[in-house]
């Protein structure tokens, strides 16, 4: 889908041709003598519309308007979150129609928060336009092809707009790979998706197979992959936007492309959703897609250990002891706690980059879903400054997380008589003890762990990947780039006075 940014006054937006004009209306908006304001005033006066969140009024072929449809949508106080909800609601109303071009007008919102509001509008539109099509016999791509964001001053919101388009590209890629069935998203195919990113500016990709991983001594990772016919892949992505001497941020994504639980097999009900167990890996791919678009001035490494967790005669068994890349031995008490077993070797591998920080992202524990539901991702961190930066990024990106404890007492349950550490403790505080396990392998750098088991996908009628936490990760990385120097422009170009057009955001 195309996104475009353009300077349009309230009067001018009424003359812009489109299939639908979406006007975001706050509860407090200055009155002006233009056609849309007059219509809005009449609707408010007669009680046909309120500017409260969730309220909407739609008209058709209004005399004097170039748009076929006019949608007045209430945004209450006009916060970014309210704008995102309003745009999603408006575009949801238009689904099933022949609408191809939509204008979203920010002209009634005031000027204080136009940047976050523009970003929210773009992300909501991209989310609404996404449609999974890959494995359908008769794909029906969405009809919406273009969204123009109309602002009183395009230059004021250009940076936020371009960031939003970059994030939208990344979120869409993460959703697409998260949604693909496991037979269409094997470790080999996931590595292929990474190689495609290697064609983009600033991104390099290396893919290691079983022989290379064995030479590295990743015994824990290899043990999980043993039960599957699909060969493992260890994917290394590098984005270089700063000097080589600058220490990188390392992102580590769990890439279990299907999780049966192994010998500790899961119940059949909802096991199909275990195709989403690679959403941590998908979020790393999505983040690199956004980095290639935005070109921030920092270095980033992405590490994705990817395999299936299957039960066969060679599969890992409860009671087995494996040796990790770090040399620490691990007793396997539950083969369904496999994510931490592949992540721990990737965390050890991360040491070679001498990173400024390492963040792992994983659909790790059902316990985190119980603790935080689908609203916030769980955040665990060994470093307060890193935790604060990630929390702030989540709030700014409307992709929130919540810091959880890492008290040393929680590690007691991981003790075992037969190895250095067990891979699970008891049921109590399961997300915390999982993080404590990972922390053992991340002692040599500032480290954070995002448990996205509750936020990476939705179940039920809306089943599908969300693309989280790409927004959080991109916001965090941009803040780090700003901290070490000015961000490079997203696109090298001359100054633009009135109109900014993005590249296409593909709806797969």
C-alpha positions as CSV (number, residue, x, y, z in Angstrom):
1,X,0.0,0.0,0.0
2,X,1.1,3.5,-0.7
3,X,1.3,6.2,2.0
4,X,1.5,9.9,1.2
5,X,1.9,13.0,3.3
6,X,0.7,16.3,2.1
7,X,0.0,19.8,3.4
8,X,-3.7,20.4,3.2
9,X,-5.7,23.1,5.0
10,X,-9.3,22.4,6.2
11,X,-10.7,24.2,3.2
12,X,-8.2,22.5,0.7
13,X,-8.9,19.0,2.0
14,X,-12.5,19.3,0.9
15,X,-11.4,19.7,-2.7
16,X,-9.0,16.7,-2.8
17,X,-10.4,13.8,-4.8
18,X,-10.6,10.4,-3.0
19,X,-13.0,7.6,-2.3
20,X,-13.2,8.4,1.4
21,X,-12.2,11.4,3.6
22,X,-11.7,10.5,7.2
23,X,-11.8,13.6,9.5
24,X,-10.5,13.1,13.0
25,X,-12.5,15.3,15.4
26,X,-11.4,16.1,19.0
27,X,-13.8,17.3,21.6
28,X,-12.1,20.7,21.5
29,X,-11.5,22.0,18.0
30,X,-11.3,25.6,16.7
31,X,-14.2,26.6,14.5
32,X,-13.3,27.7,11.0
33,X,-15.5,28.8,8.0
34,X,-14.9,25.8,5.7
35,X,-17.3,23.3,4.3
36,X,-16.4,20.3,6.5
37,X,-16.4,22.4,9.7
38,X,-19.9,23.7,8.7
39,X,-21.1,20.1,8.3
40,X,-19.5,19.1,11.6
41,X,-21.0,22.0,13.4
42,X,-24.5,21.1,12.1
43,X,-24.1,17.5,13.1
44,X,-23.0,18.5,16.6
45,X,-25.8,21.0,17.0
46,X,-28.5,18.4,16.1
47,X,-26.9,15.7,18.2
48,X,-26.1,13.4,15.3
49,X,-22.5,13.3,16.2
50,X,-20.2,13.5,19.2
51,X,-16.5,13.9,19.2
52,X,-16.1,11.2,21.9
53,X,-13.9,8.2,21.2
54,X,-15.7,5.6,19.1
55,X,-18.4,7.9,17.7
56,X,-18.7,8.1,13.9
57,X,-20.9,9.8,11.3
58,X,-20.7,8.8,7.6
59,X,-22.1,10.8,4.7
60,X,-22.3,10.0,1.0
61,X,-21.7,12.3,-2.0
62,X,-22.0,15.5,0.1
63,X,-22.4,18.6,-2.2
64,X,-19.2,20.6,-2.4
65,X,-17.0,17.7,-1.3
66,X,-14.6,16.0,-3.8
67,X,-14.6,12.8,-1.6
68,X,-17.3,10.2,-2.3
69,X,-17.6,9.5,1.4
70,X,-17.0,11.7,4.4
71,X,-16.4,10.0,7.8
72,X,-16.4,12.2,10.9
73,X,-14.6,10.2,13.6
74,X,-14.4,11.2,17.3
75,X,-11.0,11.1,19.0
76,X,-11.8,12.5,22.4
77,X,-8.7,14.3,23.7
78,X,-6.8,13.4,20.5
79,X,-4.1,11.2,22.1
80,X,-2.1,9.0,19.7
81,X,-3.8,5.9,21.1
82,X,-7.3,7.5,20.5
83,X,-6.2,8.4,16.9
84,X,-5.0,4.9,16.3
85,X,-8.3,3.4,17.5
86,X,-10.3,5.9,15.5
87,X,-8.5,5.3,12.2
88,X,-8.7,1.6,12.7
89,X,-12.5,1.9,13.3
90,X,-13.0,4.1,10.3
91,X,-11.1,1.8,7.9
92,X,-12.8,-1.2,9.4
93,X,-16.1,0.4,8.4
94,X,-14.9,0.8,4.9
95,X,-13.8,-2.9,4.5
96,X,-15.8,-4.7,1.9
97,X,-16.4,-1.4,0.0
98,X,-14.8,-0.4,-3.3
99,X,-12.7,2.3,-1.5
100,X,-9.2,2.4,-3.0
101,X,-7.9,5.9,-1.9
102,X,-8.4,7.3,1.6
103,X,-7.4,10.7,3.0
104,X,-7.0,10.9,6.8
105,X,-7.1,14.5,7.8
106,X,-5.3,15.8,11.0
107,X,-6.4,19.3,10.3
108,X,-8.9,19.5,13.2
109,X,-6.5,18.1,15.9
110,X,-4.4,21.2,16.7
111,X,-0.6,21.2,16.5
112,X,0.7,20.1,19.8
113,X,0.9,16.3,19.1
114,X,0.7,16.1,15.4
115,X,3.8,13.9,15.1
116,X,2.6,11.1,17.3
117,X,-0.9,11.5,15.8
118,X,0.4,11.1,12.3
119,X,2.4,8.1,13.3
120,X,-0.7,6.5,14.9
121,X,-2.8,7.1,11.8
122,X,-0.2,5.4,9.5
123,X,0.2,2.4,11.8
124,X,-3.6,2.0,12.1
125,X,-4.1,2.2,8.4
126,X,-1.3,-0.3,7.7
127,X,-2.7,-2.7,10.3
128,X,-6.2,-2.4,8.8
129,X,-4.9,-3.0,5.2
130,X,-3.0,-6.1,5.9
131,X,-4.5,-9.3,4.6
132,X,-3.0,-12.8,4.7
133,X,-3.2,-14.4,1.3
134,X,-0.3,-16.8,0.8
135,X,-2.0,-20.2,1.2
136,X,-5.5,-19.3,-0.1
137,X,-6.5,-21.0,-3.4
138,X,-8.2,-17.8,-4.5
139,X,-6.4,-14.8,-3.0
140,X,-8.5,-11.6,-2.7
141,X,-6.1,-8.7,-2.1
142,X,-7.5,-5.7,-0.2
143,X,-8.9,-3.0,-2.4
144,X,-7.5,-0.2,-0.3
145,X,-4.3,0.9,-2.2
146,X,-3.5,4.4,-1.0
147,X,-3.7,6.4,2.2
148,X,-2.9,10.1,2.2
149,X,-2.2,11.7,5.6
150,X,-3.3,15.4,5.3
151,X,-1.6,17.8,7.8
152,X,-1.7,21.5,8.3
153,X,2.1,21.5,7.8
154,X,3.6,18.4,6.3
155,X,7.1,19.4,7.3
156,X,6.1,19.4,11.0
157,X,5.2,15.7,10.9
158,X,7.5,14.4,8.1
159,X,10.0,12.6,10.4
160,X,7.2,10.9,12.4
161,X,5.5,10.0,9.1
162,X,8.6,8.4,7.6
163,X,9.3,6.5,10.8
164,X,5.8,5.2,10.9
165,X,6.0,3.9,7.3
166,X,9.3,2.2,8.1
167,X,7.7,0.5,11.2
168,X,4.7,-0.4,9.1
169,X,6.9,-2.3,6.7
170,X,8.6,-4.1,9.5
171,X,5.4,-5.0,11.3
172,X,3.8,-6.3,8.1
173,X,6.8,-8.6,7.4
174,X,6.7,-9.9,11.0
175,X,3.0,-10.6,10.7
176,X,3.4,-12.3,7.4
177,X,6.0,-14.8,8.6
178,X,4.2,-15.3,11.9
179,X,1.0,-16.2,10.1
180,X,2.5,-18.6,7.6
181,X,1.8,-22.3,8.4
182,X,4.8,-24.3,9.6
183,X,5.2,-26.1,6.3
184,X,5.5,-22.7,4.6
185,X,7.8,-21.3,7.3
186,X,10.5,-23.9,7.9
187,X,13.9,-22.9,9.3
188,X,15.2,-23.0,5.7
189,X,12.5,-20.8,4.4
190,X,12.9,-18.4,7.3
191,X,16.6,-18.2,6.4
192,X,15.5,-17.4,2.9
193,X,13.5,-14.5,4.1
194,X,16.5,-13.2,6.0
195,X,18.6,-13.5,2.8
196,X,16.0,-11.4,1.0
197,X,16.7,-8.6,3.6
198,X,20.3,-8.9,2.7
199,X,19.5,-7.2,-0.6
200,X,18.6,-4.0,1.2
201,X,20.9,-1.1,2.0
202,X,23.1,-1.6,5.0
203,X,22.0,-5.2,5.7
204,X,24.3,-8.3,5.6
205,X,23.1,-11.8,6.2
206,X,24.9,-15.0,7.1
207,X,23.2,-18.4,7.5
208,X,24.8,-21.3,9.4
209,X,23.7,-24.9,9.0
210,X,24.1,-27.9,11.2
211,X,27.8,-28.4,10.5
212,X,28.7,-24.9,11.4
213,X,26.5,-24.9,14.5
214,X,28.2,-28.1,15.6
215,X,31.6,-26.6,15.2
216,X,30.5,-23.7,17.4
217,X,29.6,-26.2,20.2
218,X,25.9,-25.2,20.4
219,X,24.9,-28.4,22.1
220,X,21.7,-27.1,23.6
221,X,20.4,-25.7,20.3
222,X,21.3,-28.9,18.4
223,X,19.6,-31.0,21.0
224,X,16.2,-29.3,20.4
225,X,16.6,-29.7,16.6
226,X,17.4,-33.4,16.9
227,X,13.8,-34.7,16.7
228,X,12.9,-33.0,13.5
229,X,13.5,-33.9,9.8
230,X,13.9,-30.2,9.1
231,X,17.5,-29.0,9.4
232,X,18.3,-26.2,11.9
233,X,19.4,-22.8,10.8
234,X,21.3,-20.1,12.7
235,X,20.7,-16.7,11.1
236,X,23.0,-13.8,11.6
237,X,21.9,-10.3,10.3
238,X,24.1,-7.2,10.5
239,X,23.0,-3.6,10.0
240,X,25.8,-1.1,9.9
241,X,24.7,2.5,10.1
242,X,27.6,3.8,12.3
243,X,31.4,3.4,12.3
244,X,32.6,-0.2,12.7
245,X,34.2,0.7,16.0
246,X,30.7,1.4,17.5
247,X,29.5,-1.4,19.7
248,X,26.2,-2.9,18.3
249,X,22.9,-3.6,19.9
250,X,22.2,-7.3,19.5
251,X,18.6,-8.6,19.0
252,X,18.1,-12.4,19.6
253,X,14.8,-13.9,18.3
254,X,13.4,-17.3,19.2
255,X,12.8,-19.1,15.9
256,X,10.9,-22.3,16.8
257,X,9.0,-22.7,13.5
258,X,6.7,-25.3,15.1
259,X,6.5,-26.5,18.7
260,X,4.8,-29.8,19.4
261,X,6.4,-29.8,22.9
262,X,8.7,-32.7,21.8
263,X,8.5,-35.8,24.0
264,X,6.7,-33.6,26.6
265,X,4.0,-33.2,23.9
266,X,1.4,-30.6,24.1
267,X,-2.4,-31.2,24.1
268,X,-3.9,-31.2,20.6
269,X,-6.3,-28.3,21.3
270,X,-4.8,-25.1,19.9
271,X,-1.6,-26.8,19.0
272,X,-2.0,-25.2,15.5
273,X,-1.1,-21.9,17.2
274,X,2.4,-23.2,17.8
275,X,3.3,-22.0,14.3
276,X,3.4,-18.6,16.1
277,X,6.3,-19.8,18.3
278,X,8.7,-18.1,15.9
279,X,7.2,-14.6,16.3
280,X,10.4,-13.5,18.2
281,X,12.4,-14.4,15.1
282,X,9.8,-12.7,12.9
283,X,10.1,-9.5,15.0
284,X,13.8,-9.4,14.4
285,X,13.3,-9.8,10.7
286,X,10.7,-7.0,10.8
287,X,13.0,-4.7,12.8
288,X,15.7,-5.2,10.2
289,X,13.2,-4.4,7.4
290,X,12.5,-1.1,9.2
291,X,16.2,-0.4,9.8
292,X,16.8,-0.7,6.1
293,X,14.1,1.8,5.4
294,X,15.0,4.4,8.1
295,X,18.8,4.0,8.0
296,X,19.5,5.1,11.7
297,X,23.1,5.8,12.6
298,X,23.9,2.8,14.8
299,X,25.0,-0.8,14.4
300,X,22.6,-3.7,15.0
301,X,23.1,-7.5,15.0
302,X,20.2,-9.9,14.7
303,X,20.6,-13.5,15.8
304,X,17.9,-16.1,15.1
305,X,18.4,-19.7,16.2
306,X,15.7,-21.6,14.2
307,X,14.5,-25.2,14.3
308,X,11.4,-27.3,15.0
309,X,10.6,-29.1,18.3
310,X,9.4,-32.5,17.2
311,X,9.1,-36.0,18.9
312,X,10.8,-38.9,17.2
313,X,13.3,-41.6,18.1
314,X,16.2,-39.1,18.2
315,X,14.4,-36.4,20.1
316,X,15.5,-34.9,23.4
317,X,14.2,-36.8,26.4
318,X,13.3,-35.6,29.9
319,X,16.3,-36.4,32.1
320,X,18.8,-35.9,29.3
321,X,21.8,-33.6,30.1
322,X,23.2,-31.4,27.3
323,X,26.2,-29.1,27.1
324,X,25.6,-25.5,26.0
325,X,28.0,-23.4,23.9
326,X,29.0,-21.7,27.2
327,X,30.1,-25.0,28.6
328,X,27.3,-25.1,31.2
329,X,25.4,-28.3,31.4
330,X,21.6,-28.4,31.4
331,X,19.3,-31.1,32.7
332,X,16.2,-31.4,30.6
333,X,13.2,-31.8,32.8
334,X,10.6,-30.7,30.2
335,X,11.2,-30.8,26.5
336,X,8.5,-28.2,26.0
337,X,10.8,-25.6,27.6
338,X,12.8,-25.6,24.4
339,X,12.9,-21.9,23.6
340,X,15.3,-21.1,26.4
341,X,17.5,-24.0,25.2
342,X,18.1,-22.5,21.7
343,X,18.3,-18.9,23.1
344,X,21.0,-19.7,25.6
345,X,23.5,-20.7,22.9
346,X,22.6,-17.6,20.8
347,X,23.2,-15.4,23.9
348,X,26.6,-16.9,24.3
349,X,27.3,-16.3,20.6
350,X,26.4,-12.7,21.1
351,X,29.5,-12.1,23.3
352,X,31.7,-12.1,20.3
353,X,30.2,-8.7,19.1
354,X,31.1,-7.0,22.4
355,X,27.6,-5.5,22.4
356,X,26.4,-2.3,24.1
357,X,23.2,-4.2,24.9
358,X,21.5,-7.5,24.1
359,X,17.7,-7.9,23.9
360,X,16.1,-11.3,23.3
361,X,12.6,-11.6,22.1
362,X,10.6,-14.9,22.6
363,X,7.2,-16.4,22.9
364,X,8.6,-18.1,25.9
365,X,6.1,-18.9,28.6
366,X,2.4,-19.4,29.1
367,X,3.0,-18.0,32.6
368,X,3.6,-14.6,31.1
369,X,0.2,-14.7,29.4
370,X,-1.4,-15.4,32.8
371,X,0.5,-12.6,34.4
372,X,0.1,-9.8,31.8
373,X,-2.5,-11.1,29.3
374,X,-2.4,-9.7,25.8
375,X,-1.8,-6.0,26.7
376,X,1.8,-5.8,27.7
377,X,4.9,-7.9,26.9
378,X,6.9,-9.1,29.9
379,X,10.2,-7.2,30.3
380,X,13.1,-8.7,32.3
381,X,16.4,-6.8,32.5
382,X,19.8,-7.0,34.3
383,X,20.4,-3.3,33.6
384,X,18.2,-0.5,34.9
385,X,19.1,1.9,32.2
386,X,18.3,-0.6,29.5
387,X,15.0,-1.5,31.1
388,X,14.0,2.2,31.3
389,X,14.9,2.7,27.7
390,X,12.8,-0.2,26.5
391,X,9.9,0.7,28.7
392,X,9.9,4.3,27.4
393,X,10.2,3.0,23.8
394,X,7.2,0.7,24.4
395,X,5.0,3.6,25.6
396,X,6.1,5.9,22.8
397,X,5.4,3.2,20.2
398,X,2.0,2.1,21.7
399,X,3.6,-1.3,22.1
400,X,4.0,-1.5,25.9
401,X,5.9,-3.8,28.2
402,X,6.0,-4.2,31.9
403,X,9.2,-4.9,34.0
404,X,9.1,-8.1,36.0
405,X,11.5,-9.1,38.8
406,X,14.7,-11.0,38.6
407,X,15.5,-11.6,42.3
408,X,18.2,-14.3,42.7
409,X,15.8,-16.3,45.0
410,X,13.8,-17.2,41.9
411,X,16.8,-19.2,40.6
412,X,16.6,-21.7,43.5
413,X,14.1,-23.9,41.6
414,X,16.6,-24.4,38.7
415,X,19.0,-26.3,40.9
416,X,19.6,-29.9,40.1
417,X,21.8,-32.8,41.3
418,X,22.7,-33.9,37.7
419,X,23.9,-30.7,35.9
420,X,24.8,-27.1,36.3
421,X,21.2,-26.0,35.9
422,X,17.7,-27.5,35.1
423,X,15.7,-26.1,32.2
424,X,12.6,-25.6,34.3
425,X,11.6,-24.9,37.9
426,X,8.1,-25.4,39.3
427,X,4.9,-23.9,38.1
428,X,5.2,-20.8,40.3
429,X,6.6,-17.7,38.6
430,X,7.3,-19.6,35.5
431,X,8.0,-16.6,33.4
432,X,10.5,-15.3,36.0
433,X,12.3,-18.6,36.4
434,X,12.6,-18.9,32.6
435,X,14.2,-15.4,32.5
436,X,16.5,-16.5,35.4
437,X,17.7,-19.4,33.2
438,X,18.5,-17.1,30.3
439,X,20.3,-14.6,32.6
440,X,22.9,-17.2,33.4
441,X,24.1,-17.0,29.8
442,X,24.0,-13.2,29.5
443,X,26.3,-12.1,32.3
444,X,28.9,-10.4,30.1
445,X,26.7,-7.5,28.8
446,X,23.6,-5.4,29.6
447,X,20.8,-7.8,28.8
448,X,17.0,-7.7,28.5
449,X,14.4,-10.3,27.7
450,X,11.0,-9.7,26.2
451,X,8.5,-12.4,26.8
452,X,5.9,-11.9,24.0
453,X,3.8,-15.0,24.5
454,X,0.7,-13.0,25.2
455,X,1.2,-10.2,22.7
456,X,2.7,-11.8,19.6
457,X,-0.6,-13.2,18.2
458,X,-4.3,-13.2,18.7
459,X,-6.6,-16.2,19.1
460,X,-10.2,-16.8,18.2
461,X,-12.0,-15.0,15.3
462,X,-9.1,-12.5,15.0
463,X,-6.5,-15.2,15.0
464,X,-3.2,-14.0,13.6
465,X,0.2,-12.5,14.3
466,X,0.3,-8.9,15.6
467,X,3.8,-8.0,14.6
468,X,4.7,-6.9,18.1
469,X,7.2,-5.9,19.4
470,X,8.6,-4.4,16.2
471,X,7.3,-1.0,17.1
472,X,9.0,-1.1,20.5
473,X,12.3,-2.4,19.1
474,X,12.5,0.2,16.4
475,X,11.6,3.0,18.8
476,X,14.3,1.8,21.2
477,X,16.9,1.6,18.4
478,X,16.1,5.1,17.1
479,X,16.5,6.4,20.6
480,X,19.9,4.8,20.9
481,X,20.9,6.3,17.5
482,X,19.8,9.7,18.7
483,X,21.9,9.2,21.8
484,X,25.1,8.6,19.9
485,X,24.6,11.0,17.0
486,X,22.0,12.5,14.6
487,X,19.9,10.0,12.7
488,X,20.7,9.8,9.0
489,X,17.7,10.9,6.8
490,X,15.4,8.0,5.7
491,X,15.8,9.0,2.1
492,X,18.5,11.4,0.6
493,X,16.6,14.1,-1.1
494,X,16.2,17.8,-1.5
495,X,13.9,19.6,1.0
496,X,10.2,19.0,0.2
497,X,7.9,21.9,0.6
498,X,4.4,20.4,0.6
499,X,4.2,16.7,-0.3
500,X,6.1,13.6,0.9
501,X,5.4,10.3,-0.7
502,X,6.5,7.0,0.8
503,X,7.4,3.8,-1.0
504,X,4.9,1.0,-1.1
505,X,3.9,-0.9,2.0
506,X,3.0,-4.2,0.5
507,X,-0.1,-6.0,1.7
508,X,0.7,-9.7,1.2
